[in-house]
């Protein structure tokens, strides 16, 4: 956020003119989109104004479980900045808190000291009215929880029966300062997805949140995990191999080879069986193991007793939750 200086105001005006020219250029070409040309990757944050920063942060933290991260201010705002950004001339300094809201965009919360702006929330049908929607896995449980915290729920969850959003359930709720927000859930997807559209909407339900624990940085534990990985690839008893697979790999583990990608334990297990069938006398042995936090590098060889190094290579592991989440396979070129 930029503030206060006359020189910066000229820069803002120049930037505004440049942006206007850019928009004209975009509208002149039907073959390009503004998003691609602007280099936009996604939504970084959503900003909202609140009457009392501390109370808003307490709500986001204690009730919704979000994490406050950074704070700026109080920042005095000069007259030119206020005029440029449509802020009442008599309003005081601004304090800003950025809140981590999970797997999506962050929430930027603003409090203006001695605020002379409107104290009335916009009505739902007012121009400029907006809301934030939070995805939940079970909307009924989420509603019960919010009610137990004294949060006002605006009606009951409603499930869309047909159309593009068939299968989506939603309900609005009100924050302690009166802003309207939403809970939304569609555990089995939405109607439009069944039509296989070319562009699929981003969804937080598809994001896998993985937390690295302190144990994931234990070099001895990670070395043991890699040693068990080798046992998996050498084990020909199906029951024993399956037990080891579930012990060592995450259920959604991804193995990335230069020729293919195997997703999940079942796909990796099938590949192992095929490899063992084609090479019944061969075995994997470790040449060296190196750890760096939760990343492990294994140099290996594959061959028979008489020729133990017919093939050699390196596996790179990403360990989270004391299990292998990612496995990158590098096979040395045959000479």
N, C-alpha and C positions, 0 to 999 in steps of 0.2 A: 504494500500500500504506500502511495506517495502522498506527501503533504507539503505544506508551508511555504515554499520558495517561489518568487516571481519567475526565476529562470525555469523552474520546473513547470510553471503554468504555460510558458511558451512551448515547452517540449510537449506538454499535453495537447495544446492546440494544434501543433504540427502533426502529432501522432493522430489526432482526430481527423485532420484533413487527409492524411495518408490513408487512414482506414476507410474514409468515405470513397476515395479513389479506388481502393481495393474492392469495396463492395460493388461499385459501378462496373469494374472489370469482371467480377464474378457473374453479375447478372447478365453481362453481354455474352457469356459463353454457356451454352446449355450442356456442354460435354464435361464440364468440370464442376465439382462441388466445393462449397466454401470450407467444409470440414477438412477435405484432403489438402486444399491449398493452404489453409491456415496452419496445418500441421497439428491439428487437435487430436490428442490421444484419447482423452476421456474427461469426465468431470472430476476435478480435484477436490472441490469443496462447495458447500451450500452455505450462504451467509444469512443470518437472521438477527434482528434487533430484539433485545429484551430489556425490561425496565430495571432488573437487578441481576447483575452478572453472577454473583455468588449463589443466589437461589436457583438460577437457571443451570449452572454447572452442577450443583447438588442434585438437581432432578436428573440430568443426563447421566451423572455418575452413579448415584445411589439407586435410582429407580430403573433406568434403562441399561445400566452397566457399561457405559462408555467411559473412555479414559481422557481426561484433560491433559494436553501435552504442552503447548506453548502459550505464552501471554505477551502482549505488547501494550504499552501505555501505562498510565494515561498519556495520550498524545494530543497536544494542543493543535487546533485546526485554525488556520488563518482565514481571513475574510474571502480571499480569492478561491481557496479550496472549497469553502462552504457554498459559494455562489456557483461554482462549476459543478458541484455534486448535489445541488438542490437541498442544502442543509440550512435550517433556520439560523440566521446570523447570531442569535443570542445563545445558541446551544454551546455547551462546554466541550471539554476534551473527551476523546473516545478511548475506551479500553477494549481490547480484543483478545478472546481466548479461542484457540483451535482445539477441537475435540475429535479424537479418533473414534469413529462410529462403527468399527468392525471392518467388514470386507469391502465396503463401498467408499463413497466420497466422505471426507471429513465434514464436520459442522463448525463453521466460524461464527462465534457469538459476539455481538457488539453491544456495549453499554455506553450511552452518551451521557456524560455528566450534565446536570441541569438541563435536561432535554426539553426543548421548546417545540418539538415536533408533535404530531398528532398522537394522542394516547389511546385512540380507538382502533381496534383491529379492523381490517377491511372485511366486508361481508364476503361470503363465498362467491357471489356473482360479480364482485367488484373487479374492475381492471387492475391487474397487479397483485391480486390475491394469489397466494401460493401455499403449498404444504409439502412436508417431507413424509414419504412412505417408507416404513421399515418392514422388511420381509421377516416372517416368522415361520417355523416349521409346523406349529400347531396353533392356529389362531384362537381357538377356544381357551386353551391353557394360558395363552398370552393375555387374553382379556381378563380371565380370572385373576391373574397375577397383578395386572394394573389396577383392577378394582380393589384388591387387597391393600394396595398402596395409596388408595384414596383418589385415584385418577378418574376423571369424568369420562365415561365412554358415551359417545354420541350415537345411540341406537344399539342394534345387535349386528353381529357379523352376517353379511349377505353373500351368498354364492351365486355367481353368474351362471344362469342355466343354459345359455346358448351364445352364439356369436364368437367373435375373435377371442374374447376373454372367458369363454366357458371353462368352468372349473376353478376360477379365481375367487377367493373369498376375501372380503375387505370390511373394515370398519374404521370410523374416525374416532379420535380421542382428543381431549383438550389438555394442554399443559397448564401448570399452575398460574402462568401469566396470560393465559387465554388464547395462545396460538393453537390452530387446528393441525393435527398430524394424523397419520394413518398407519394401521397394521394391514399387511397384505400377505396372502399365502396361496400357493398353487402347487402343492406337493406332487401332483400328477401332471403338471404342465398346463398349458392353456390351449383353447380350441384351435387357434390359428397355427400352432406348431404342428398339428396333425396334417396340415396341408403342405408341409415342407416349404415354407417361404424361403426366398433367396436370402433375405436378411432376418436374422433372429435377434430379438431384443436381449440385451444383457440382463442377466439375472443373478442376484446374490446367492440364490439357492444352488447355483452351479459352481460356486467358488468353494474350494476346499481349504479350510483354515487349518494350518498345521503349526503347532507350537513346538519350538525346540526347547527341550528341557536341559537342566544341568547335566543329567546323566548322558545326554547325547554328545557331550564334550569329553567323556571319559575314554582315553585312548585304549585302556585295557579292555573295556567293554566292547568298544568298536572293533578291536582286533579279534575278539572272540566271535562277534557277529560275522565278520568276514571269514573266519575259519569255518563256521557253521554253513556259510554260503557255499564253500567248497565241498563240504560234506553233502549238501543237497545235490550238487551237480554230479557227484560220484555215486550217490545212493540209488540202487536199483530196486530196492523193496519199496513198493508204492506207498504202503501205509507209513513207513518210516520217513519217506521223502515228503509226504503230505504234512506230517507233523512238524518237520523241520521248516518247510515252506511257511507254515502259519506262524511259526516261532520267529523266523528271521525277517520275512517280508511283510510289509503292510498289504492289506487286502487289495488296495488300488495301486500297488507298485507298478512302475513303468520301467521297462527295460528297452533302452535305445541302442540298437545295433546299426551299423552303416547301411544294412540292407532292409531292415524292418524295425517296427516298434511292437513289442508285446505288452499288452495292458492287463494287469491283474495276475493273480497267482495261477489260475487255470491255464492261461495262454503260455506262461513261462514253463509250467510243468509239462505241457504238450511238447514244447520245443526241446526240453531236456530229454524226454523219452525218445524223440526222433533222433537226437544226437547220439544217445546211448545205443540205439538200434543200429545206426549206421557205423558206429565205432565201438563194438562190444568189448574190445581189449584195451581201449584207451581210458586214461584217467587224468584228472586235473591235479596239478601240484603247484604250490605257491613258491615263487622265487623270492618275493619280498612283499612286505606290507608297510605302508606309511600312512600315518594319520595326521590330520590338520583340523582341529576342532571337530565338527560333525561330518567332515569329508574324509573318505578313506580311499587310498589308491592301492590296488592289488596287482602285482605283476605275476603272471601265471604262465604255465606251459601245459600242453595237452598232448598225450601220446601213450605209447605202450611201454612195457618194462624195458624192452631193448632199445626203443627210440622214444624217450620221455618228452622230447621237445619237437614233435612233428609240427605243432602249431604253438605259437606264443602270442601273448598280448597283454593288455592291461584293462582292468575294470575300475571304474570310478563310482563310488557309492555316495549317496546323500542319505544320511541317517537322521531321522526325526521320530520322536516318540519311541526311541530305542529299537526302531525297525527300519529296514531299508525302504525308502520311499522312491528313490530313483537309482537306476543302475545303467551307466553308460559303458558300452563294450567297445574296446579298440583291439582289433586283430592285426598283428604285424604282417606286413607284406611278405609273401613267400619269395625267397631269393632263387 
